Amino acid sequence: MGLTFVTAPVSVSTPATSANLGPGFDALGLALTLYDDLTARVTDGGFAVTVRGEGAGELPGDEQHLVVRAMLATFDELGERPAGLAVECVNRIPQARGLGSSSAAIVGGVQLARGLVAGGTDRLDDAGALRVAARLEGHPDNVAPCLLGGFTIAWTEGTGARAVRLTPSGRLRPTVFIPTERGYTATARAALPPTVPHADASFNAGRSALLTHAMTADPALLHAATEDRLHQGYRAEGMPGTASLVAALRSVGVAAVVSGAGPTVLALTEVPADFHPGTEWHVQTLGVDAAGALVKGSMVELA
């Protein structure tokens, strides 16, 4: 029996995310209160995408757009594609800065597709939605917090991606330092060696375990818990400004890390009022998003 598609538009708000958080490479992630807002409706044919805000004039306006690609993959999972789609995107998450813009698009597409099918969330539950999103993204560390909200631990096993959501401490103080230049995950991954010393792997295992406790129960431990030996040092040569800012923040006691693959820097504890990163950084204080990608009924205007 075929699917029944919803005739009314469906909207979803997808949060920015920061992955790795220092030692939790490809595993830990945090949802932040900076959002893309997406709306889609089923049409009689063709695929049309309009974009306002970040990426306007750059991103594809057809079925090559990542939101549409994620929607089509989800419809395939559900068993049937609609004849056409019209999608509107209001983007606030900076593109290619290490704040999960691609994960927001993918998760948004998955959620829109579920919302446009009658009983879609029953046919494809959150665990299934995570598996689809992670398969499209290639790893689950950003899509998990985007979908579930809060602080997440993600991993991959035989059936695909899985994640658990933990409630972060209310004493976290996320601040992002966003540069003008972009960075790309593929380039950042290319800087990583194929093997690492056993001592470094052991170091990160201990820090990742400590970070889980610090994020949820004792933020006073965040400075020690965010130390890393697996990826940030290897990537420093490719983004020296990011590495320098992380070092400067940490030198004054701030638990600062590279956000995802960079070049954005994330501080998890309060930044001193007299700390000045320089004019090349856009500084934004955010909260922790608790809800994840919310399906809703109307578009939010670009602020």
C-alpha positions in Angstrom: 0.0 0.0 0.0 1.4 3.4 -1.0 2.1 6.3 1.3 -0.3 9.2 2.0 1.4 12.5 1.7 0.4 15.5 3.8 -0.9 18.4 1.6 -0.1 21.2 4.0 3.5 22.6 4.3 5.7 21.2 7.1 8.5 23.2 8.8 11.4 22.2 10.9 14.0 24.1 13.0 17.4 22.5 13.1 20.1 23.6 15.6 23.8 24.2 15.0 26.1 21.6 16.5 29.6 21.3 17.7 31.3 17.9 17.4 34.3 16.3 19.1 34.4 18.8 22.0 38.2 18.2 22.2 38.9 14.5 23.0 35.6 13.0 21.8 36.6 12.6 18.2 33.7 11.4 16.0 31.7 10.6 19.0 30.6 13.6 21.2 28.4 16.5 20.1 26.5 19.4 21.5 23.4 21.2 20.1 23.5 25.0 20.2 20.9 27.7 20.0 21.5 28.9 16.5 19.0 27.6 13.9 18.2 27.0 10.3 14.5 27.0 9.5 13.2 24.9 6.7 9.7 24.5 5.1 8.6 22.0 2.5 5.5 21.0 0.7 4.6 18.3 -1.8 4.0 19.5 -5.4 2.8 18.0 -8.6 6.3 17.7 -10.0 9.8 19.0 -10.0 12.1 20.2 -7.2 12.6 23.8 -6.3 14.6 25.3 -3.4 14.8 28.9 -2.3 17.5 30.0 0.2 17.7 33.1 2.3 20.6 34.0 4.7 23.7 31.8 4.7 24.4 30.2 1.4 21.9 32.3 -0.6 23.1 32.5 -4.2 25.6 29.7 -3.6 23.6 26.5 -2.8 21.7 24.5 -5.5 18.1 25.3 -6.2 17.1 21.9 -7.3 17.3 18.2 -6.3 21.0 18.6 -5.8 20.4 20.7 -2.6 21.4 18.7 0.4 18.0 19.1 2.1 16.2 17.6 -0.9 18.8 14.8 -1.2 18.1 14.0 2.4 14.4 14.1 1.9 14.5 11.8 -1.1 16.7 9.3 0.8 14.2 9.3 3.6 11.2 8.9 1.3 13.1 5.9 -0.2 13.4 4.5 3.3 9.7 5.0 3.8 8.9 3.4 0.5 7.7 6.1 -2.0 8.7 9.5 -3.3 6.3 12.3 -4.0 6.0 13.7 -7.5 7.7 17.0 -6.5 8.8 19.2 -3.6 9.1 22.9 -2.9 11.5 23.8 -0.2 12.3 27.1 1.5 15.4 27.5 3.7 16.2 30.4 6.1 19.8 29.7 7.0 21.6 31.2 10.0 24.2 28.5 10.6 27.4 29.6 8.9 28.5 27.3 6.0 31.7 25.3 6.3 32.7 26.7 9.7 32.5 23.6 11.9 29.0 24.3 13.3 27.2 21.4 11.6 25.6 23.2 8.6 25.5 20.1 6.5 24.1 18.0 9.4 21.4 20.6 9.9 20.5 20.3 6.3 20.5 16.5 6.4 18.5 16.2 9.6 16.2 18.9 8.4 15.5 16.9 5.3 14.9 13.7 7.2 12.5 15.4 9.5 10.6 17.2 6.7 10.2 13.9 4.9 8.9 12.2 8.0 6.5 15.1 8.6 5.2 15.0 5.0 4.1 11.4 5.2 1.0 10.5 7.2 2.3 8.4 10.1 5.9 9.1 9.0 7.3 9.2 12.5 5.8 5.7 13.2 7.1 4.3 10.0 10.5 5.7 10.7 11.3 6.3 14.4 14.1 8.5 15.7 16.6 5.6 15.8 15.8 5.0 12.1 16.0 8.7 11.3 19.5 8.8 12.9 20.7 5.9 10.8 19.5 7.6 7.6 21.1 10.9 8.6 24.4 9.4 9.6 24.6 7.4 6.4 24.2 10.6 4.4 26.7 12.6 6.6 29.2 9.8 6.9 29.5 9.9 10.7 27.0 10.5 13.5 28.7 13.0 15.8 26.9 16.1 14.4 23.6 14.6 13.2 23.0 13.0 16.7 22.8 16.3 18.7 21.0 18.0 15.8 18.3 15.4 15.8 18.1 14.8 19.6 19.3 18.0 21.2 21.5 18.3 24.3 24.8 16.5 24.7 25.1 13.3 22.8 27.4 10.3 22.5 27.2 8.6 19.1 28.7 5.4 17.7 28.3 3.1 14.8 27.7 -0.7 15.0 26.5 -3.4 12.6 23.0 -1.9 12.0 24.3 1.6 11.6 24.6 4.7 13.8 23.3 4.9 17.4 23.3 7.6 20.0 22.4 8.4 23.5 21.3 11.9 24.7 22.5 13.2 28.0 21.3 16.4 29.7 24.2 18.9 29.9 24.8 20.9 33.0 23.1 24.3 33.2 26.4 25.8 34.0 27.8 25.5 30.5 28.5 28.8 28.8 29.0 28.1 25.1 30.6 30.9 23.1 31.6 30.5 19.4 34.4 32.4 17.7 33.6 32.3 13.9 36.1 33.4 11.4 35.4 34.7 7.9 37.3 32.0 6.1 35.8 28.6 5.6 37.1 25.2 6.4 36.2 21.8 4.9 35.9 18.5 6.8 37.6 16.5 4.0 40.6 18.8 4.1 40.8 18.6 7.9 40.5 14.8 7.9 43.3 14.6 5.3 45.7 16.1 7.8 45.2 13.2 10.2 47.7 10.4 10.3 46.6 6.8 9.7 47.9 5.7 13.2 48.5 7.4 16.5 50.7 6.5 19.5 49.1 4.2 22.0 49.8 6.7 24.7 47.8 9.4 22.9 44.8 7.0 22.4 44.9 6.2 26.0 45.1 9.9 27.0 42.0 10.7 24.9 40.0 7.7 26.2 40.5 9.0 29.7 39.7 12.6 28.8 36.6 11.6 26.9 35.3 9.7 29.9 36.1 12.7 32.1 34.4 15.1 29.6 31.1 13.1 29.9 31.1 13.7 33.6 32.2 17.4 33.3 29.6 18.2 30.7 26.7 16.7 32.7 27.7 17.1 36.4 30.9 19.1 37.1 31.9 21.9 34.6 34.7 22.9 36.8 36.6 19.9 35.3 36.0 21.1 31.7 39.5 22.6 31.2 41.2 19.3 31.9 38.5 17.3 30.2 38.8 19.1 26.9 42.4 18.3 26.3 43.1 16.4 23.1 45.9 14.6 21.4 44.2 12.9 18.5 43.2 15.5 16.0 43.6 19.2 16.9 47.4 19.2 16.9 47.6 17.6 13.5 45.2 20.1 12.0 46.8 23.2 13.5 49.1 23.8 10.6 46.2 24.1 8.2 44.3 26.6 10.4 46.9 28.5 12.5 44.6 31.2 13.5 42.2 28.7 15.1 45.0 26.9 16.9 46.4 30.2 18.2 43.0 31.3 19.5 42.4 27.9 21.2 45.8 28.2 22.9 45.1 31.8 24.0 41.8 31.0 25.5 43.1 28.0 27.3 46.0 30.0 28.7 43.5 32.1 30.6 41.6 29.1 31.9 38.8 28.8 29.3 37.8 25.3 28.2 38.2 26.0 24.5 38.3 23.5 21.6 38.1 23.4 17.8 34.5 23.1 16.9 34.1 20.1 14.7 36.7 20.2 11.9 37.0 24.0 12.4 37.8 26.7 11.8 35.3 27.9 14.5 36.5 27.8 18.1 34.1 26.8 20.8 34.5 27.9 24.4 32.4 25.9 27.0 33.2 28.0 30.0 32.9 31.8 30.5 35.3 34.0 28.6 36.8 36.8 30.6 35.3 40.2 29.7 38.8 41.6 28.9 39.7 38.9 26.4 39.8 40.3 22.9 40.2 37.7 20.1 40.7 40.2 17.3 38.5 41.8 14.7 38.7 38.7 12.4 36.5 36.7 14.7 32.7 37.1 15.1 31.9 36.2 18.7 28.5 34.9 19.6 27.3 33.6 23.0 24.8 30.8 22.6 22.8 28.4 24.8 22.5 24.7 24.7 19.6 23.5 22.6 17.6 20.9 24.5 15.0 19.8 21.9 16.8 19.0 18.7 15.2 19.3 15.3 11.6 20.4 16.0 8.9 20.0 13.4 6.5 22.9 13.5 3.9 24.6 11.5 5.2 27.9 10.2 8.4 29.6 8.9 10.5 31.7 11.2 11.6 35.0 9.7 15.3 35.7 9.2 16.6 37.8 12.1 
